[in-house]
Amino acid sequence: MTHVLAGLDFAPVIPAWLLIALAVVALLALAPALIRIGVTGEGKRRLVPARGALLRLAAFAALVLALANPRLVEETRETRPDIALLVVDRSDSATLGPRAAQIEAARAALDARAKRLPELELRTVEVPEGGNQGTRLWTAMERALAEIPRARLAGVVALTDGQVHDIPAAPALEAPLHLLLPGQEGEVDRRIRVVEAPGYGIVGRQVELRVVVEDLGTTSPGTAARLSIRRDGGTPRVESVPVGREHRIALNIERGGPTVVELTAETRPGEVSERNNRAVVSINGVRDRLRVLLVSGEPHAGERTWRRLLKADPNVDLVHFTILRPPEKDDLTPLHELALIAFPVRELFQVKLREFDLIVFDRFANRGLLPPVYMRNIADYVRGGGALLLAVGPEYLGPTSLAATPLGQILPARPPTGPGAAQAALVEQPFRPRVTETGARHPVTEELPGANPAEGPGDPSWGRWYRALRTEARSGATVMDGPGGAPLMVLDRVGEGRVALMLSDHIWLWSRGHDGGGPQAELLRRIAHWTMKEPELEEEDLTARIEHGQMTVLRRSLDASPAPEITITAPDGGTSRHQPQARGGRALVEIPATLPGVWQATDGRRTAYAAAEAGNPLEIADLRADAARLRPVAEATGGAVRWLGADPAPAVPELRRVAASRDTYGPGWIGLRRNEDHTVTGITAMPLLPPWLALPFVLGLAILAWRREGR
């Protein structure tokens, strides 16, 4: 809009200081004539200026005025409209219940009212969900203010629930900030806060969670609340916990891998939302230092292979015995002269047997050292959940074979019997171990470096072995085979435990690099960890994990038939079915997982759970609409704090334009400052005493003063 303003201006033709000096000199020169004391006819004394003194004063005044050059100035101005900023909170907490609808209705009302105000431009900026950083309202507002000239800023109106997490320590805002909050003042919220939760726990031991149930926004919190504790989707247990005080929860870690614990506090009547009444904790179960018993039946070239492997793992406590002198070689030499330690049979295989996580027999032949009762103890140990690994050689084919003892009942392959069977079963020829079709799906032998090609025929690239045993597998999974397709490595589950049988004693050739070597350390590590039930080596399993808002479900199986659909249940109860992408023994499903809580995945046989933490823990820490954080800033800038009310139709205050020196809010209205910023587009100046007029005017006054004095 264009405005024309007129005013008086001076443009002296000489410097201002000289003009002032001239005026002072004129006054001093006229002072004797102006200040003269005369006597009246009545004899009274009074101030009587000399004749013509006033005219001389007028002449000097006219001269000074002419030198000051007065002008009538007309200025044409182009007024620039003021700009108001509307900040709309779109974070998660601002969308709870009716808040989103209230905020959107208030935004539309303010936009319509701003359009009716002259010389005002309303700009809107939305505050998106901030992830783990909370609501970044101040950052979004400053980014928008950077594009607005400060001389045109009329004010800021923020539609928010007040849960803002980026307010600076000393906020600087040169215009009023008005807060409009959804709902009503005095909301109440109950939350559960995890004070401390361990990231991992030792299998077989207890861990402790520390949590607090808190009531926010009330001066009379409840005295106790019921807390539901559910692990891995099982039946929950309920405890009564004091409100506002720390509570400790003891949990037993029963298995390796993640244990998902869901904590739910009962709802408080009248609370704004139940969203933060739930917390999810994932505890990874790990084994303590593993105790392994290694028994070498006789010294041989590969004896130290197992020892080096197990000693290289800092989490393994190894007990190793080597039978250096079997009973049939007893030459009656006293033990103290041989410096040998007697084999503690009873202590190892009866008293402390179940303290071991894994028993390894390497080329062990039963020459009467272990009576049948101890062999039965080992078999019962495996059925009860223990782990047994056998690396056998020619001794497995003879009468001293472990297969001929009570331990043979749990072994997945037994040597042939009959005349000459032992000689026929011993194969001594060069061959390269091959991974079977089942082994290509089994995590122990899956994608071993140098294995036979996954597609098409071809030999493995690793080195050759020279001895194997020809047996028939009775149970379990044959993951590697040798000459003629005979089983070379068989893995089996027996009861709650596991058995691994390696039908060759030449794996040590790989560790020496013979014929190119092979993945000896990796293969033996996988075998040992599979027998000890490490979760990542389970061949029949369903696992789920959530990272960065993405849920990954992995199904492992040795079954080559198409993988079944995976049914996923979200924390809100919604279900979806997905066909996994299969590759070898793995089938994978990936979906977004944004809802916090416990997610469940099932393939019809197995069920897995994954914990999704809140995507924005700061955002849900307090779900009340609360002006406490922004109120000091609003009051410091002269802004108002208003509530939109509980009705669906929000109570939006009116918008008014106010002068910079006036109050910016009142009952039922909020004000936007009128800055009157403008751009000058033209100036017209007209002299009021031009030279052609000033000269005769000054001379005329001087002549009149001379004539007056001459009378």
Secondary structure in CASP SS format (residue, H / E / C, confidence):
PFRMAT SS
TARGET T0000
AUTHOR 0000-0000-0000
METHOD secondary structure of the structure
MODEL  1
M C 1.00
T E 1.00
H E 1.00
V E 1.00
L E 1.00
A E 1.00
G E 1.00
L E 1.00
D E 1.00
F E 1.00
A C 1.00
P C 1.00
V C 1.00
I C 1.00
P C 1.00
A H 1.00
W H 1.00
L H 1.00
L H 1.00
I H 1.00
A H 1.00
L H 1.00
A H 1.00
V H 1.00
V H 1.00
A H 1.00
L H 1.00
L H 1.00
A H 1.00
L H 1.00
A H 1.00
P H 1.00
A H 1.00
L H 1.00
I C 1.00
R C 1.00
I E 1.00
G E 1.00
V E 1.00
T C 1.00
G C 1.00
E C 1.00
G C 1.00
K C 1.00
R E 1.00
R E 1.00
L E 1.00
V C 1.00
P C 1.00
A C 1.00
R C 1.00
G C 1.00
A H 1.00
L H 1.00
L H 1.00
R H 1.00
L H 1.00
A H 1.00
A H 1.00
F H 1.00
A H 1.00
A H 1.00
L H 1.00
V H 1.00
L H 1.00
A H 1.00
L H 1.00
A H 1.00
N C 1.00
P E 1.00
R E 1.00
L E 1.00
V E 1.00
E E 1.00
E E 1.00
T E 1.00
R E 1.00
E E 1.00
T E 1.00
R C 1.00
P C 1.00
D E 1.00
I E 1.00
A E 1.00
L E 1.00
L E 1.00
V E 1.00
V E 1.00
D E 1.00
R C 1.00
S C 1.00
D H 1.00
S H 1.00
A H 1.00
T H 1.00
L C 1.00
G C 1.00
P C 1.00
R H 1.00
A H 1.00
A H 1.00
Q H 1.00
I H 1.00
E H 1.00
A H 1.00
A H 1.00
R H 1.00
A H 1.00
A H 1.00
L H 1.00
D H 1.00
A H 1.00
R H 1.00
A H 1.00
K H 1.00
R H 1.00
L C 1.00
P C 1.00
E C 1.00
L E 1.00
E E 1.00
L E 1.00
R E 1.00
T E 1.00
V E 1.00
E E 1.00
V E 1.00
P C 1.00
E C 1.00
G C 1.00
G H 1.00
N H 1.00
Q H 1.00
G C 1.00
T C 1.00
R C 1.00
L H 1.00
W H 1.00
T H 1.00
A H 1.00
M H 1.00
E H 1.00
R H 1.00
A H 1.00
L H 1.00
A C 1.00
E C 1.00
I C 1.00
P C 1.00
R H 1.00
A H 1.00
R H 1.00
L E 1.00
A E 1.00
G E 1.00
V E 1.00
V E 1.00
A E 1.00
L E 1.00
T C 1.00
D C 1.00
G C 1.00
Q C 1.00
V C 1.00
H C 1.00
D C 1.00
I C 1.00
P C 1.00
A C 1.00
A C 1.00
P C 1.00
A C 1.00
L C 1.00
E C 1.00
A C 1.00
P C 1.00
L E 1.00
H E 1.00
L E 1.00
L E 1.00
L E 1.00
P C 1.00
G E 1.00
Q C 1.00
E C 1.00
G C 1.00
E C 1.00
V E 1.00
D E 1.00
R E 1.00
R E 1.00
I E 1.00
R E 1.00
V E 1.00
V E 1.00
E E 1.00
A C 1.00
P C 1.00
G C 1.00
Y E 1.00
G E 1.00
I E 1.00
V C 1.00
G C 1.00
R C 1.00
Q E 1.00
V E 1.00
E E 1.00
L E 1.00
R E 1.00
V E 1.00
V E 1.00
V E 1.00
E E 1.00
D E 1.00
L E 1.00
G C 1.00
T C 1.00
T C 1.00
S C 1.00
P C 1.00
G C 1.00
T C 1.00
A E 1.00
A E 1.00
R E 1.00
L E 1.00
S E 1.00
I E 1.00
R E 1.00
R E 1.00
D C 1.00
G C 1.00
G C 1.00
T C 1.00
P C 1.00
R E 1.00
V E 1.00
E E 1.00
S E 1.00
V E 1.00
P E 1.00
V E 1.00
G C 1.00
R C 1.00
E E 1.00
H E 1.00
R E 1.00
I E 1.00
A E 1.00
L E 1.00
N E 1.00
I C 1.00
E C 1.00
R C 1.00
G C 1.00
G E 1.00
P E 1.00
T E 1.00
V E 1.00
V E 1.00
E E 1.00
L E 1.00
T E 1.00
A E 1.00
E C 1.00
T C 1.00
R C 1.00
P C 1.00
G C 1.00
E E 1.00
V C 1.00
S C 1.00
E C 1.00
R H 1.00
N H 1.00
N H 1.00
R E 1.00
A E 1.00
V E 1.00
V E 1.00
S E 1.00
I E 1.00
N E 1.00
G E 1.00
V E 1.00
R C 1.00
D C 1.00
R C 1.00
L E 1.00
R E 1.00
V E 1.00
L E 1.00
L E 1.00
V E 1.00
S E 1.00
G C 1.00
E C 1.00
P C 1.00
H C 1.00
A C 1.00
G C 1.00
E H 1.00
R H 1.00
T H 1.00
W H 1.00
R H 1.00
R H 1.00
L H 1.00
L H 1.00
K H 1.00
A H 1.00
D C 1.00
P C 1.00
N C 1.00
V E 1.00
D E 1.00
L E 1.00
V E 1.00
H E 1.00
F E 1.00
T E 1.00
I C 1.00
L C 1.00
R C 1.00
P C 1.00
P H 1.00
E H 1.00
K H 1.00
D C 1.00
D C 1.00
L C 1.00
T C 1.00
P C 1.00
L H 1.00
H H 1.00
E H 1.00
L H 1.00
A C 1.00
L C 1.00
I C 1.00
A C 1.00
F C 1.00
P C 1.00
V H 1.00
R H 1.00
E H 1.00
L H 1.00
F H 1.00
Q H 1.00
V H 1.00
K C 1.00
L H 1.00
R H 1.00
E H 1.00
F C 1.00
D C 1.00
L E 1.00
I E 1.00
V E 1.00
F E 1.00
D E 1.00
R C 1.00
F C 1.00
A C 1.00
N C 1.00
R C 1.00
G C 1.00
L C 1.00
L C 1.00
P C 1.00
P H 1.00
V H 1.00
Y H 1.00
M H 1.00
R H 1.00
N H 1.00
I H 1.00
A H 1.00
D H 1.00
Y H 1.00
V H 1.00
R H 1.00
G C 1.00
G C 1.00
G C 1.00
A E 1.00
L E 1.00
L E 1.00
L E 1.00
A E 1.00
V C 1.00
G C 1.00
P H 1.00
E H 1.00
Y H 1.00
L H 1.00
G C 1.00
P C 1.00
T C 1.00
S C 1.00
L H 1.00
A H 1.00
A H 1.00
T C 1.00
P H 1.00
L H 1.00
G H 1.00
Q H 1.00
I H 1.00
L C 1.00
P C 1.00
A E 1.00
R E 1.00
P C 1.00
P C 1.00
T C 1.00
G C 1.00
P C 1.00
G C 1.00
A H 1.00
A H 1.00
Q H 1.00
A H 1.00
A H 1.00
L E 1.00
V E 1.00
E C 1.00
Q C 1.00
P C 1.00
F E 1.00
R C 1.00
P C 1.00
R E 1.00
V E 1.00
T C 1.00
E H 1.00
T H 1.00
G H 1.00
A H 1.00
R H 1.00
H C 1.00
P C 1.00
V C 1.00
T C 1.00
E C 1.00
E C 1.00
L C 1.00
P C 1.00
G C 1.00
A C 1.00
N C 1.00
P C 1.00
A C 1.00
E C 1.00
G C 1.00
P C 1.00
G C 1.00
D C 1.00
P C 1.00
S C 1.00
W C 1.00
G C 1.00
R C 1.00
W E 1.00
Y C 1.00
R C 1.00
A E 1.00
L E 1.00
R C 1.00
T C 1.00
E E 1.00
A E 1.00
R C 1.00
S C 1.00
G C 1.00
A E 1.00
T E 1.00
V E 1.00
M E 1.00
D E 1.00
G C 1.00
P H 1.00
G H 1.00
G H 1.00
A C 1.00
P E 1.00
L E 1.00
M E 1.00
V E 1.00
L E 1.00
D E 1.00
R E 1.00
V E 1.00
G C 1.00
E C 1.00
G E 1.00
R E 1.00
V E 1.00
A E 1.00
L E 1.00
M E 1.00
L C 1.00
S C 1.00
D C 1.00
H C 1.00
I C 1.00
W H 1.00
L H 1.00
W H 1.00
S H 1.00
R C 1.00
G C 1.00
H H 1.00
D H 1.00
G H 1.00
G C 1.00
G C 1.00
P C 1.00
Q H 1.00
A H 1.00
E H 1.00
L H 1.00
L H 1.00
R H 1.00
R H 1.00
I H 1.00
A H 1.00
H H 1.00
W H 1.00
T H 1.00
M C 1.00
K C 1.00
E C 1.00
P H 1.00
E H 1.00
L H 1.00
E C 1.00
E C 1.00
E C 1.00
D E 1.00
L E 1.00
T E 1.00
A E 1.00
R E 1.00
I E 1.00
E E 1.00
H C 1.00
G C 1.00
Q E 1.00
M E 1.00
T E 1.00
V E 1.00
L E 1.00
R E 1.00
R E 1.00
S C 1.00
L C 1.00
D C 1.00
A C 1.00
S C 1.00
P C 1.00
A C 1.00
P C 1.00
E C 1.00
I E 1.00
T E 1.00
I E 1.00
T E 1.00
A C 1.00
P C 1.00
D C 1.00
G C 1.00
G C 1.00
T E 1.00
S E 1.00
R E 1.00
H E 1.00
Q C 1.00
P C 1.00
Q E 1.00
A E 1.00
R E 1.00
G C 1.00
G C 1.00
R E 1.00
A E 1.00
L E 1.00
V E 1.00
E E 1.00
I E 1.00
P E 1.00
A C 1.00
T C 1.00
L C 1.00
P C 1.00
G E 1.00
V E 1.00
W E 1.00
Q E 1.00
A E 1.00
T E 1.00
D C 1.00
G C 1.00
R C 1.00
R C 1.00
T E 1.00
A E 1.00
Y E 1.00
A E 1.00
A E 1.00
A E 1.00
E C 1.00
A C 1.00
G C 1.00
N C 1.00
P H 1.00
L H 1.00
E H 1.00
I H 1.00
A C 1.00
D C 1.00
L C 1.00
R C 1.00
A C 1.00
D C 1.00
A C 1.00
A C 1.00
R C 1.00
L C 1.00
R H 1.00
P H 1.00
V H 1.00
A H 1.00
E H 1.00
A H 1.00
T C 1.00
G C 1.00
G C 1.00
A C 1.00
V E 1.00
R E 1.00
W E 1.00
L C 1.00
G E 1.00
A C 1.00
D C 1.00
P C 1.00
A C 1.00
P C 1.00
A C 1.00
V C 1.00
P C 1.00
E E 1.00
L E 1.00
R E 1.00
R E 1.00
V E 1.00
A E 1.00
A C 1.00
S C 1.00
R C 1.00
D C 1.00
T C 1.00
Y E 1.00
G E 1.00
P C 1.00
G C 1.00
W E 1.00
I E 1.00
G E 1.00
L E 1.00
R E 1.00
R E 1.00
N C 1.00
E C 1.00
D C 1.00
H E 1.00
T E 1.00
V E 1.00
T E 1.00
G E 1.00
I E 1.00
T E 1.00
A E 1.00
M E 1.00
P E 1.00
L C 1.00
L C 1.00
P C 1.00
P H 1.00
W H 1.00
L H 1.00
A H 1.00
L H 1.00
P H 1.00
F H 1.00
V H 1.00
L H 1.00
G H 1.00
L H 1.00
A H 1.00
I H 1.00
L H 1.00
A H 1.00
W H 1.00
R H 1.00
R H 1.00
E H 1.00
G H 1.00
R C 1.00
END
